[in-house]
Amino acid sequence: MLRIMKHTPAHFRHNFIVLLTDYIFFGVAYAFLNPNTVLPAFARTLTDLEPLIGMVPTVMAAGWLLPQLGAAAWFGKASRKKPYLLRAIYAGRPVYFFLAFLIWMGLPHYRPLMLGVFLAGLLYFNVLDGIASVAWFDLLAATIPMEHRGRLVGMAQFASGVLSIGVGGLVGAILSSPSLPYPNNYALLFLASGLALVPSTVALTLLKEPERKESTVSSSEPRSSLSEFVRQLRSVWREDQNFRRLVFTRWLVGLFGLSLPFYILHATEVVGLPQAVTGWFVSAQMVGGIVASIGLGWMSTRIGPRPVIWVGALNALLSPLVALLVHFYPAGSVLYLYPLVYFCFGITNNTWMLGAYNYLLEIAPEESRPLFVGLYNTLGGLLIPVSLVGGAILRATSYPFLFLVTALGVALGLWVSLGLRDSRQKKAV
């Protein structure tokens, strides 16, 4: 670590540790309320309608993605981004404690009311986290030089993955414990997630934001006029071919979300695996993330983020293919392949930061980073209804058809990603 930090700015060591701590504990909090296993399983206790279960990732994606372009317009040119980050996380993160209290008090016995409050709480948290992320990405790029970002993310994903494997086992034990009957078991998971966010929040509070170059910020005009902001958006979309291809890759590979909330239902209700498999799947996802962080962190640092994007797309394709295999051959040792669905997704999930977002930060001009991040994530909002659509497809057809559609869409995204140019060749467009 000392060798790594030689010849770097004075704030680098402190901010490296701060962002490492934030990333690790946010990952642990994510594991306690995994949106691909725990949250859909909780939603299933509140409704029998698959499209409503598909609303869980839908409202989370809508909350996180849609506000980001507005956030970029709001404070993209501000000389300091940290105040906006702190306001958003201090306002949003306590909602998990509130939901834990309501669940503990028995609100899930009033299923429609609890479902509405649950979805509203997820939306509230993700709106504020989405606003915070625009500032977070800009601060990451401003405080951590390009050649160290892959290492930071890889180390953080490895550490949070190791911790989250244990969390997965704990989640399974909590959900199956006779001493923690429903809904107290889920209340404890929401409480644990909220507590895990505390050190993450403290770490971000201690972040030291560097002074910006006068040419890249305007402290007197932190906001663009509407016409100027729209002109900048059009310029980015029309003139940057790499950015457009990156967005199309995201849209197509993001179709893995069609099936994502329904793997856990397929495993327990169709294949016949026990309820404790929820914890196994959390752990499998975290192991996949660890594998990704070890190899892909090095790859992103040494070679660049482009091959990391390809690895993520390939693993997103493998998940529905493994589910199809288990569906048609649900016997013997084949059943034990099901955790590979989440193992592959764990790899894919960890490639977003190491791959797509690193690529985005490398092609974006310094003065336009919030604009690029906000536009990229807001355009990703087209994927918001993807899980809802997946639920509708499932209700109208079958699990095999849903998994097949998912695989075809992701395969097309992998093909599109192969046309991305090297981001380290001076932003060739």
BAKEFI-264769 format. One record per residue (C-alpha): x, y, z; residue in three letters; chain. Coordinates in Angstrom, 2 decimals, padded with zeros to 5 digits, always signed. Example, Ala and Ser with C-alpha at 12.3 -4.5 7.8 and 13.67 -1.06 7.14 Angstrom:
BAKEFI-264769
+---------+---------+---------+------+-----+
|    east |   north |      up | type | mol |
+---------+---------+---------+------+-----+
| +012.30 | -004.50 | +007.80 |  ALA |   A |
| +013.67 | -001.06 | +007.14 |  SER |   A |
+---------+---------+---------+------+-----+
end
This chain:
BAKEFI-264769
+---------+---------+---------+------+-----+
|    east |   north |      up | type | mol |
+---------+---------+---------+------+-----+
| +000.00 | +000.00 | +000.00 |  MET |   A |
| +002.84 | +002.40 | +000.82 |  LEU |   A |
| +004.42 | +001.72 | -002.59 |  ARG |   A |
| +001.08 | +002.38 | -004.28 |  ILE |   A |
| +000.65 | +005.72 | -002.53 |  MET |   A |
| +004.10 | +007.07 | -003.36 |  LYS |   A |
| +004.12 | +010.20 | -005.59 |  HIS |   A |
| +000.41 | +010.84 | -005.07 |  THR |   A |
| -001.40 | +013.93 | -003.72 |  PRO |   A |
| -001.36 | +014.53 | +000.04 |  ALA |   A |
| -005.06 | +013.77 | +000.38 |  HIS |   A |
| -004.78 | +010.44 | -001.45 |  PHE |   A |
| -003.97 | +008.10 | +001.47 |  ARG |   A |
| -006.79 | +009.46 | +003.63 |  HIS |   A |
| -009.39 | +009.45 | +000.87 |  ASN |   A |
| -008.36 | +006.00 | -000.35 |  PHE |   A |
| -009.07 | +004.56 | +003.11 |  ILE |   A |
| -012.27 | +006.59 | +003.48 |  VAL |   A |
| -013.71 | +005.43 | +000.14 |  LEU |   A |
| -012.55 | +001.88 | +000.79 |  LEU |   A |
| -014.43 | +001.86 | +004.12 |  THR |   A |
| -017.54 | +003.38 | +002.55 |  ASP |   A |
| -017.60 | +000.86 | -000.29 |  TYR |   A |
| -017.05 | -002.16 | +002.00 |  ILE |   A |
| -019.82 | -001.36 | +004.46 |  PHE |   A |
| -022.28 | -000.31 | +001.76 |  PHE |   A |
| -021.69 | -003.75 | +000.23 |  GLY |   A |
| -022.37 | -005.44 | +003.58 |  VAL |   A |
| -025.62 | -003.47 | +003.95 |  ALA |   A |
| -026.57 | -004.55 | +000.42 |  TYR |   A |
| -026.01 | -008.20 | +001.37 |  ALA |   A |
| -028.42 | -008.07 | +004.31 |  PHE |   A |
| -031.19 | -006.77 | +002.02 |  LEU |   A |
| -030.09 | -008.32 | -001.24 |  ASN |   A |
| -032.54 | -006.99 | -003.88 |  PRO |   A |
| -032.31 | -010.20 | -005.90 |  ASN |   A |
| -033.10 | -012.66 | -003.09 |  THR |   A |
| -034.11 | -011.18 | +000.28 |  VAL |   A |
| -036.33 | -008.34 | -000.92 |  LEU |   A |
| -038.29 | -010.40 | -003.51 |  PRO |   A |
| -038.75 | -013.12 | -000.88 |  ALA |   A |
| -040.14 | -010.53 | +001.53 |  PHE |   A |
| -042.40 | -009.13 | -001.19 |  ALA |   A |
| -043.71 | -012.66 | -001.82 |  ARG |   A |
| -044.98 | -012.75 | +001.79 |  THR |   A |
| -047.05 | -009.64 | +000.98 |  LEU |   A |
| -048.48 | -010.53 | -002.44 |  THR |   A |
| -049.05 | -013.48 | -004.76 |  ASP |   A |
| -048.84 | -011.38 | -007.93 |  LEU |   A |
| -045.54 | -011.74 | -009.81 |  GLU |   A |
| -045.76 | -008.27 | -011.45 |  PRO |   A |
| -045.97 | -006.71 | -007.98 |  LEU |   A |
| -042.93 | -008.68 | -006.89 |  ILE |   A |
| -041.24 | -007.34 | -010.00 |  GLY |   A |
| -041.99 | -003.85 | -008.67 |  MET |   A |
| -039.20 | -004.27 | -006.09 |  VAL |   A |
| -036.29 | -003.83 | -008.53 |  PRO |   A |
| -038.46 | -001.51 | -010.63 |  THR |   A |
| -038.94 | +001.11 | -007.91 |  VAL |   A |
| -035.31 | +000.72 | -006.82 |  MET |   A |
| -034.05 | +001.34 | -010.36 |  ALA |   A |
| -036.49 | +004.22 | -010.93 |  ALA |   A |
| -035.48 | +005.89 | -007.69 |  GLY |   A |
| -031.77 | +005.52 | -008.33 |  TRP |   A |
| -031.61 | +006.34 | -012.03 |  LEU |   A |
| -034.18 | +009.01 | -012.84 |  LEU |   A |
| -033.06 | +011.82 | -010.47 |  PRO |   A |
| -029.45 | +011.75 | -011.62 |  GLN |   A |
| -029.73 | +013.98 | -014.66 |  LEU |   A |
| -031.54 | +016.57 | -012.55 |  GLY |   A |
| -028.85 | +016.26 | -009.90 |  ALA |   A |
| -026.16 | +016.85 | -012.54 |  ALA |   A |
| -027.99 | +020.00 | -013.68 |  ALA |   A |
| -028.47 | +021.10 | -010.07 |  TRP |   A |
| -024.91 | +020.91 | -008.75 |  PHE |   A |
| -022.79 | +019.66 | -011.65 |  GLY |   A |
| -020.85 | +022.93 | -011.89 |  LYS |   A |
| -020.61 | +023.54 | -008.13 |  ALA |   A |
| -017.05 | +023.87 | -006.87 |  SER |   A |
| -017.77 | +021.45 | -004.00 |  ARG |   A |
| -019.77 | +018.25 | -004.36 |  LYS |   A |
| -019.39 | +016.82 | -000.85 |  LYS |   A |
| -022.16 | +018.93 | +000.77 |  PRO |   A |
| -024.70 | +017.56 | -001.72 |  TYR |   A |
| -023.50 | +014.02 | -001.06 |  LEU |   A |
| -023.87 | +014.36 | +002.71 |  LEU |   A |
| -027.33 | +015.95 | +002.58 |  ARG |   A |
| -028.63 | +013.08 | +000.48 |  ALA |   A |
| -027.20 | +010.21 | +002.55 |  ILE |   A |
| -028.13 | +011.72 | +005.91 |  TYR |   A |
| -031.71 | +012.20 | +004.72 |  ALA |   A |
| -032.11 | +008.83 | +003.02 |  GLY |   A |
| -030.31 | +006.14 | +004.96 |  ARG |   A |
| -032.35 | +006.20 | +008.21 |  PRO |   A |
| -035.37 | +004.85 | +006.29 |  VAL |   A |
| -034.20 | +001.27 | +006.89 |  TYR |   A |
| -034.51 | +001.77 | +010.64 |  PHE |   A |
| -038.04 | +003.10 | +010.11 |  PHE |   A |
| -039.02 | +000.06 | +008.01 |  LEU |   A |
| -037.47 | -002.29 | +010.59 |  ALA |   A |
| -039.61 | -000.67 | +013.30 |  PHE |   A |
| -042.82 | -000.98 | +011.27 |  LEU |   A |
| -042.13 | -004.63 | +010.45 |  ILE |   A |
| -041.33 | -005.42 | +014.08 |  TRP |   A |
| -044.61 | -003.80 | +015.12 |  MET |   A |
| -046.51 | -006.23 | +012.88 |  GLY |   A |
| -047.46 | -004.08 | +009.89 |  LEU |   A |
| -046.88 | -007.05 | +007.50 |  PRO |   A |
| -050.08 | -008.59 | +008.89 |  HIS |   A |
| -051.82 | -005.82 | +006.89 |  TYR |   A |
| -050.35 | -007.00 | +003.62 |  ARG |   A |
| -051.47 | -004.30 | +001.13 |  PRO |   A |
| -050.50 | -001.49 | +003.49 |  LEU |   A |
| -047.10 | -003.01 | +004.26 |  MET |   A |
| -046.45 | -003.60 | +000.56 |  LEU |   A |
| -047.17 | +000.05 | -000.21 |  GLY |   A |
| -044.99 | +001.34 | +002.65 |  VAL |   A |
| -042.22 | -001.10 | +001.72 |  PHE |   A |
| -042.13 | +000.01 | -001.93 |  LEU |   A |
| -042.35 | +003.69 | -000.94 |  ALA |   A |
| -039.45 | +003.25 | +001.47 |  GLY |   A |
| -037.31 | +001.59 | -001.20 |  LEU |   A |
| -038.16 | +004.40 | -003.62 |  LEU |   A |
| -037.29 | +007.09 | -001.06 |  TYR |   A |
| -033.94 | +005.49 | -000.20 |  PHE |   A |
| -032.93 | +005.04 | -003.83 |  ASN |   A |
| -033.95 | +008.54 | -004.95 |  VAL |   A |
| -031.61 | +010.05 | -002.38 |  LEU |   A |
| -028.90 | +007.47 | -003.01 |  ASP |   A |
| -029.11 | +008.23 | -006.73 |  GLY |   A |
| -028.64 | +011.95 | -006.08 |  ILE |   A |
| -025.72 | +011.15 | -003.79 |  ALA |   A |
| -024.12 | +008.92 | -006.41 |  SER |   A |
| -023.68 | +011.77 | -008.90 |  VAL |   A |
| -021.55 | +013.59 | -006.34 |  ALA |   A |
| -019.88 | +010.31 | -005.24 |  TRP |   A |
| -018.64 | +009.42 | -008.72 |  PHE |   A |
| -017.28 | +012.92 | -009.24 |  ASP |   A |
| -015.50 | +012.79 | -005.86 |  LEU |   A |
| -014.09 | +009.36 | -006.68 |  LEU |   A |
| -012.59 | +010.66 | -009.92 |  ALA |   A |
| -011.33 | +013.85 | -008.25 |  ALA |   A |
| -009.66 | +012.12 | -005.29 |  THR |   A |
| -008.43 | +008.82 | -006.76 |  ILE |   A |
| -006.20 | +008.95 | -009.86 |  PRO |   A |
| -007.29 | +006.81 | -012.81 |  MET |   A |
| -004.49 | +004.27 | -012.35 |  GLU |   A |
| -005.62 | +003.53 | -008.77 |  HIS |   A |
| -009.40 | +003.32 | -009.18 |  ARG |   A |
| -009.45 | -000.30 | -010.33 |  GLY |   A |
| -007.30 | -001.26 | -007.35 |  ARG |   A |
| -009.57 | +000.61 | -004.90 |  LEU |   A |
| -012.75 | -000.93 | -006.28 |  VAL |   A |
| -011.19 | -004.39 | -006.49 |  GLY |   A |
| -009.98 | -004.27 | -002.88 |  MET |   A |
| -013.34 | -002.96 | -001.65 |  ALA |   A |
| -015.32 | -005.57 | -003.55 |  GLN |   A |
| -013.04 | -008.33 | -002.28 |  PHE |   A |
| -013.38 | -007.25 | +001.36 |  ALA |   A |
| -017.14 | -006.66 | +001.20 |  SER |   A |
| -017.54 | -009.96 | -000.64 |  GLY |   A |
| -015.71 | -011.91 | +002.06 |  VAL |   A |
| -017.79 | -010.27 | +004.77 |  LEU |   A |
| -020.97 | -010.77 | +002.77 |  SER |   A |
| -020.42 | -014.51 | +002.46 |  ILE |   A |
| -020.82 | -014.63 | +006.23 |  GLY |   A |
| -023.81 | -012.31 | +005.92 |  VAL |   A |
| -025.38 | -014.77 | +003.48 |  GLY |   A |
| -025.09 | -017.56 | +006.03 |  GLY |   A |
| -026.50 | -015.27 | +008.70 |  LEU |   A |
| -029.43 | -014.30 | +006.45 |  VAL |   A |
| -030.27 | -017.97 | +005.91 |  GLY |   A |
| -030.07 | -018.66 | +009.66 |  ALA |   A |
| -032.27 | -015.67 | +010.51 |  ILE |   A |
| -034.95 | -016.54 | +007.97 |  LEU |   A |
| -035.11 | -020.18 | +009.07 |  SER |   A |
| -034.74 | -019.66 | +012.84 |  SER |   A |
| -037.79 | -020.79 | +014.88 |  PRO |   A |
| -036.88 | -018.22 | +017.54 |  SER |   A |
| -037.37 | -015.43 | +014.99 |  LEU |   A |
| -040.83 | -016.00 | +013.52 |  PRO |   A |
| -042.12 | -013.93 | +010.61 |  TYR |   A |
| -042.09 | -010.93 | +010.39 |  PRO |   A |
| -039.45 | -010.39 | +013.10 |  ASN |   A |
| -036.85 | -012.16 | +010.97 |  ASN |   A |
| -037.20 | -009.58 | +008.21 |  TYR |   A |
| -037.26 | -006.72 | +010.73 |  ALA |   A |
| -033.86 | -007.88 | +011.97 |  LEU |   A |
| -032.49 | -007.89 | +008.41 |  LEU |   A |
| -033.63 | -004.30 | +007.81 |  PHE |   A |
| -032.11 | -003.28 | +011.15 |  LEU |   A |
| -028.80 | -004.98 | +010.33 |  ALA |   A |
| -028.66 | -003.27 | +006.94 |  SER |   A |
| -029.26 | +000.13 | +008.52 |  GLY |   A |
| -026.52 | -000.47 | +011.09 |  LEU |   A |
| -024.06 | -001.51 | +008.36 |  ALA |   A |
| -024.63 | +001.84 | +006.64 |  LEU |   A |
| -023.47 | +003.76 | +009.73 |  VAL |   A |
| -019.68 | +003.30 | +009.23 |  PRO |   A |
| -020.16 | +003.98 | +005.51 |  SER |   A |
| -021.85 | +007.29 | +006.35 |  THR |   A |
| -019.18 | +008.23 | +008.89 |  VAL |   A |
| -016.46 | +007.49 | +006.33 |  ALA |   A |
| -018.02 | +009.75 | +003.69 |  LEU |   A |
| -018.36 | +012.50 | +006.30 |  THR |   A |
| -014.57 | +012.34 | +006.77 |  LEU |   A |
| -013.79 | +012.57 | +003.04 |  LEU |   A |
| -011.48 | +015.46 | +002.12 |  LYS |   A |
| -012.59 | +017.10 | -001.09 |  GLU |   A |
| -009.70 | +018.66 | -003.07 |  PRO |   A |
| -009.74 | +022.14 | -004.49 |  GLU |   A |
| -010.89 | +022.21 | -008.12 |  ARG |   A |
| -009.14 | +023.95 | -010.97 |  LYS |   A |
| -010.65 | +027.31 | -011.75 |  GLU |   A |
| -011.17 | +026.31 | -015.39 |  SER |   A |
| -013.28 | +023.29 | -014.55 |  THR |   A |
| -015.75 | +024.71 | -012.03 |  VAL |   A |
| -017.77 | +027.80 | -011.38 |  SER |   A |
| -018.56 | +028.50 | -007.76 |  SER |   A |
| -020.65 | +031.49 | -008.74 |  SER |   A |
| -022.73 | +029.56 | -011.29 |  GLU |   A |
| -023.22 | +026.00 | -009.99 |  PRO |   A |
| -026.24 | +025.48 | -012.24 |  ARG |   A |
| -026.54 | +025.58 | -016.02 |  SER |   A |
| -029.43 | +027.35 | -017.72 |  SER |   A |
| -031.96 | +024.90 | -019.12 |  LEU |   A |
| -031.11 | +025.70 | -022.74 |  SER |   A |
| -027.37 | +025.36 | -022.10 |  GLU |   A |
| -027.86 | +022.08 | -020.23 |  PHE |   A |
| -029.99 | +020.61 | -023.05 |  VAL |   A |
| -027.35 | +021.71 | -025.58 |  ARG |   A |
| -024.67 | +019.90 | -023.58 |  GLN |   A |
| -026.77 | +016.74 | -023.45 |  LEU |   A |
| -027.29 | +016.77 | -027.22 |  ARG |   A |
| -023.59 | +017.35 | -027.76 |  SER |   A |
| -022.58 | +014.37 | -025.63 |  VAL |   A |
| -025.06 | +012.05 | -027.36 |  TRP |   A |
| -024.36 | +013.16 | -030.93 |  ARG |   A |
| -020.59 | +013.55 | -030.80 |  GLU |   A |
| -019.41 | +010.72 | -028.55 |  ASP |   A |
| -019.84 | +007.40 | -030.35 |  GLN |   A |
| -018.25 | +005.49 | -027.49 |  ASN |   A |
| -020.76 | +006.93 | -025.04 |  PHE |   A |
| -023.67 | +005.88 | -027.27 |  ARG |   A |
| -022.34 | +002.34 | -027.62 |  ARG |   A |
| -021.80 | +002.13 | -023.87 |  LEU |   A |
| -025.44 | +003.13 | -023.31 |  VAL |   A |
| -026.73 | +000.55 | -025.80 |  PHE |   A |
| -024.58 | -002.08 | -024.11 |  THR |   A |
| -026.14 | -001.17 | -020.78 |  ARG |   A |
| -029.68 | -001.34 | -022.16 |  TRP |   A |
| -029.19 | -004.78 | -023.69 |  LEU |   A |
| -027.09 | -006.43 | -020.99 |  VAL |   A |
| -029.50 | -004.90 | -018.47 |  GLY |   A |
| -032.19 | -007.20 | -019.82 |  LEU |   A |
| -030.86 | -009.79 | -017.38 |  PHE |   A |
| -033.18 | -007.92 | -014.98 |  GLY |   A |
| -036.15 | -009.56 | -016.71 |  LEU |   A |
| -035.46 | -012.75 | -014.76 |  SER |   A |
| -033.52 | -011.51 | -011.76 |  LEU |   A |
| -036.31 | -011.29 | -009.14 |  PRO |   A |
| -037.75 | -014.64 | -010.22 |  PHE |   A |
| -034.79 | -016.98 | -009.91 |  TYR |   A |
| -035.41 | -017.32 | -006.17 |  ILE |   A |
| -039.11 | -018.12 | -006.80 |  LEU |   A |
| -038.21 | -020.61 | -009.52 |  HIS |   A |
| -035.68 | -022.32 | -007.25 |  ALA |   A |
| -038.01 | -022.70 | -004.27 |  THR |   A |
| -041.43 | -023.09 | -005.92 |  GLU |   A |
| -040.62 | -024.99 | -009.13 |  VAL |   A |
| -037.29 | -026.76 | -008.65 |  VAL |   A |
| -038.11 | -027.53 | -005.01 |  GLY |   A |
| -035.06 | -026.19 | -003.18 |  LEU |   A |
| -035.62 | -025.30 | +000.53 |  PRO |   A |
| -036.30 | -021.77 | +001.80 |  GLN |   A |
| -032.81 | -021.64 | +003.35 |  ALA |   A |
| -031.47 | -021.47 | -000.22 |  VAL |   A |
| -031.98 | -017.68 | +000.02 |  THR |   A |
| -028.89 | -017.49 | +002.20 |  GLY |   A |
| -026.96 | -019.86 | -000.08 |  TRP |   A |
| -027.70 | -017.66 | -003.06 |  PHE |   A |
| -026.56 | -014.50 | -001.24 |  VAL |   A |
| -023.28 | -016.25 | -000.41 |  SER |   A |
| -022.89 | -017.56 | -003.98 |  ALA |   A |
| -023.37 | -014.05 | -005.33 |  GLN |   A |
| -020.74 | -012.72 | -002.94 |  MET |   A |
| -018.27 | -015.47 | -003.88 |  VAL |   A |
| -018.75 | -014.50 | -007.52 |  GLY |   A |
| -018.09 | -010.89 | -006.57 |  GLY |   A |
| -014.88 | -011.89 | -004.78 |  ILE |   A |
| -013.66 | -013.83 | -007.80 |  VAL |   A |
| -014.40 | -010.79 | -009.96 |  ALA |   A |
| -012.64 | -008.37 | -007.61 |  SER |   A |
| -009.45 | -010.43 | -007.52 |  ILE |   A |
| -008.94 | -010.80 | -011.24 |  GLY |   A |
| -010.92 | -007.95 | -012.73 |  LEU |   A |
| -009.53 | -005.28 | -010.41 |  GLY |   A |
| -006.09 | -006.06 | -011.80 |  TRP |   A |
| -007.47 | -006.21 | -015.35 |  MET |   A |
| -009.18 | -002.82 | -015.04 |  SER |   A |
| -006.01 | -001.23 | -013.65 |  THR |   A |
| -003.49 | -002.77 | -016.05 |  ARG |   A |
| -005.41 | -003.31 | -019.27 |  ILE |   A |
| -008.42 | -001.03 | -018.93 |  GLY |   A |
| -012.14 | -001.37 | -018.22 |  PRO |   A |
| -013.20 | -002.55 | -021.69 |  ARG |   A |
| -012.46 | -006.31 | -021.23 |  PRO |   A |
| -014.11 | -006.12 | -017.80 |  VAL |   A |
| -017.33 | -005.04 | -019.55 |  ILE |   A |
| -017.09 | -008.11 | -021.78 |  TRP |   A |
| -016.61 | -010.46 | -018.82 |  VAL |   A |
| -019.65 | -008.95 | -017.09 |  GLY |   A |
| -021.84 | -009.38 | -020.17 |  ALA |   A |
| -020.72 | -012.99 | -020.63 |  LEU |   A |
| -021.61 | -013.88 | -017.04 |  ASN |   A |
| -024.95 | -012.10 | -017.34 |  ALA |   A |
| -025.63 | -014.45 | -020.26 |  LEU |   A |
| -024.65 | -017.56 | -018.28 |  LEU |   A |
| -027.18 | -016.96 | -015.47 |  SER |   A |
| -030.39 | -017.63 | -017.47 |  PRO |   A |
| -028.68 | -020.48 | -019.34 |  LEU |   A |
| -027.86 | -022.26 | -016.06 |  VAL |   A |
| -031.45 | -021.73 | -014.85 |  ALA |   A |
| -032.73 | -023.26 | -018.09 |  LEU |   A |
| -030.48 | -026.28 | -017.62 |  LEU |   A |
| -031.70 | -026.87 | -014.07 |  VAL |   A |
| -035.32 | -026.40 | -015.14 |  HIS |   A |
| -035.17 | -029.13 | -017.77 |  PHE |   A |
| -032.94 | -031.50 | -015.75 |  TYR |   A |
| -034.06 | -030.92 | -012.12 |  PRO |   A |
| -032.51 | -034.04 | -010.64 |  ALA |   A |
| -029.41 | -035.26 | -008.85 |  GLY |   A |
| -026.29 | -033.13 | -008.91 |  SER |   A |
| -027.77 | -030.73 | -011.48 |  VAL |   A |
| -029.84 | -029.16 | -008.69 |  LEU |   A |
| -026.64 | -028.01 | -007.04 |  TYR |   A |
| -025.79 | -025.94 | -010.09 |  LEU |   A |
| -028.46 | -023.38 | -009.21 |  TYR |   A |
| -026.13 | -021.28 | -007.03 |  PRO |   A |
| -024.11 | -020.72 | -010.24 |  LEU |   A |
| -026.93 | -018.43 | -011.38 |  VAL |   A |
| -026.07 | -016.08 | -008.51 |  TYR |   A |
| -022.34 | -016.75 | -008.72 |  PHE |   A |
| -022.37 | -015.51 | -012.34 |  CYS |   A |
| -024.54 | -012.56 | -011.39 |  PHE |   A |
| -022.09 | -011.72 | -008.59 |  GLY |   A |
| -019.36 | -011.43 | -011.21 |  ILE |   A |
| -021.59 | -009.31 | -013.45 |  THR |   A |
| -022.64 | -007.07 | -010.58 |  ASN |   A |
| -019.04 | -006.31 | -009.63 |  ASN |   A |
| -018.07 | -005.49 | -013.20 |  THR |   A |
| -020.34 | -002.43 | -013.38 |  TRP |   A |
| -017.94 | -000.35 | -011.27 |  MET |   A |
| -014.74 | -001.95 | -012.55 |  LEU |   A |
| -015.96 | -001.91 | -016.14 |  GLY |   A |
| -018.72 | +000.42 | -017.32 |  ALA |   A |
| -018.34 | +003.18 | -014.72 |  TYR |   A |
| -014.53 | +003.18 | -014.94 |  ASN |   A |
| -014.89 | +003.35 | -018.73 |  TYR |   A |
| -017.34 | +006.24 | -018.38 |  LEU |   A |
| -015.04 | +008.19 | -016.04 |  LEU |   A |
| -012.13 | +007.68 | -018.44 |  GLU |   A |
| -013.96 | +008.96 | -021.54 |  ILE |   A |
| -015.65 | +011.89 | -019.77 |  ALA |   A |
| -013.87 | +015.28 | -019.74 |  PRO |   A |
| -013.11 | +016.41 | -016.18 |  GLU |   A |
| -015.42 | +019.41 | -016.34 |  GLU |   A |
| -018.30 | +017.25 | -017.66 |  SER |   A |
| -018.10 | +014.22 | -015.36 |  ARG |   A |
| -021.38 | +014.89 | -013.50 |  PRO |   A |
| -023.10 | +015.45 | -016.86 |  LEU |   A |
| -021.79 | +012.16 | -018.31 |  PHE |   A |
| -022.67 | +010.19 | -015.14 |  VAL |   A |
| -026.12 | +011.76 | -014.84 |  GLY |   A |
| -026.95 | +011.24 | -018.51 |  LEU |   A |
| -025.64 | +007.67 | -018.54 |  TYR |   A |
| -027.66 | +006.68 | -015.48 |  ASN |   A |
| -030.80 | +008.53 | -016.48 |  THR |   A |
| -030.76 | +006.88 | -019.91 |  LEU |   A |
| -030.41 | +003.63 | -018.00 |  GLY |   A |
| -033.86 | +004.50 | -016.69 |  GLY |   A |
| -035.29 | +002.82 | -019.79 |  LEU |   A |
| -034.58 | -000.41 | -017.91 |  LEU |   A |
| -036.76 | +000.62 | -014.97 |  ILE |   A |
| -039.78 | -001.50 | -015.96 |  PRO |   A |
| -037.65 | -004.48 | -016.98 |  VAL |   A |
| -038.49 | -006.62 | -013.92 |  SER |   A |
| -042.14 | -005.59 | -014.14 |  LEU |   A |
| -042.13 | -006.71 | -017.78 |  VAL |   A |
| -040.40 | -009.91 | -016.68 |  GLY |   A |
| -043.20 | -010.58 | -014.21 |  GLY |   A |
| -045.81 | -010.01 | -016.92 |  ALA |   A |
| -043.96 | -012.35 | -019.31 |  ILE |   A |
| -043.78 | -015.00 | -016.60 |  LEU |   A |
| -047.47 | -014.72 | -015.79 |  ARG |   A |
| -048.40 | -014.99 | -019.48 |  ALA |   A |
| -045.92 | -017.72 | -020.46 |  THR |   A |
| -043.46 | -019.79 | -018.41 |  SER |   A |
| -040.10 | -019.73 | -016.66 |  TYR |   A |
| -038.23 | -021.30 | -019.64 |  PRO |   A |
| -039.61 | -018.68 | -022.03 |  PHE |   A |
| -038.64 | -015.86 | -019.65 |  LEU |   A |
| -035.11 | -017.23 | -019.26 |  PHE |   A |
| -034.74 | -017.65 | -023.03 |  LEU |   A |
| -035.81 | -014.05 | -023.77 |  VAL |   A |
| -033.36 | -012.85 | -021.13 |  THR |   A |
| -030.50 | -014.83 | -022.67 |  ALA |   A |
| -031.18 | -013.54 | -026.19 |  LEU |   A |
| -031.23 | -009.90 | -025.07 |  GLY |   A |
| -028.01 | -010.19 | -023.08 |  VAL |   A |
| -026.27 | -012.02 | -025.94 |  ALA |   A |
| -027.04 | -009.07 | -028.22 |  LEU |   A |
| -025.62 | -006.71 | -025.58 |  GLY |   A |
| -022.39 | -008.73 | -025.44 |  LEU |   A |
| -022.08 | -008.42 | -029.22 |  TRP |   A |
| -022.60 | -004.63 | -029.11 |  VAL |   A |
| -020.01 | -004.25 | -026.34 |  SER |   A |
| -017.33 | -005.80 | -028.54 |  LEU |   A |
| -017.38 | -002.58 | -030.60 |  GLY |   A |
| -016.32 | -000.34 | -027.69 |  LEU |   A |
| -013.03 | +001.41 | -028.38 |  ARG |   A |
| -010.12 | +001.48 | -025.96 |  ASP |   A |
| -010.88 | +004.27 | -023.46 |  SER |   A |
| -007.15 | +004.83 | -022.91 |  ARG |   A |
| -006.48 | +005.85 | -026.51 |  GLN |   A |
| -007.28 | +009.48 | -025.86 |  LYS |   A |
| -011.05 | +009.25 | -026.21 |  LYS |   A |
| -011.17 | +008.33 | -029.87 |  ALA |   A |
| -014.74 | +008.80 | -031.09 |  VAL |   A |
+---------+---------+---------+------+-----+
end
